Amino acid sequence: MKSLLNAAFLVSFAVGATNALANHHPGAHQPDRVQAPAAGQKTGKGTGLIQQIDQEKGAVTIKHGSLQGLNMPGMTMSFLVKDKSMLANLQPLQKVDFELTYDGRTYMITKIK
Ligand SMILES: [Cu+2]
C-alpha cells in the first residue's frame, strides 16, 4: 500500500514536471530529484531569425521554430550563449541554425551559425 501511494505521488509529480517543461517557463523551482532519471542535460536544435543581440549579457533573442529534442514550440525568446564571442558575427534578421542545451533551468546556445 505504501509503495502504491509512492508511485501515485511520483506519477503526479512527473506530470507536473512535464507540464512545466511544456510551458517552458517553470514557475516554481523544482527540486532536482523530480527531473526524469538520466535526463541530466538535454540538447536540442532549431532554426530561427535573430531579433536582438545583447553582447554585454551574452544573450541573443531568436524567433525560433519548434526545437528538436526539447519539446518547445515555436516562439520568440532570449537564449544565453556559451561564449560571448559567438555573438560577434550575428546580426538582426539573420537566419540561423543553432544547437542548445537545457539543464532544467537555463537554455544555453552552444553552436550558432
Ligand atoms: Cu522558446
Residues whose N, C-alpha, C, O or C-beta is under 5 A from the ligand:
A	BS01	CU	M72 P73 M75 M77
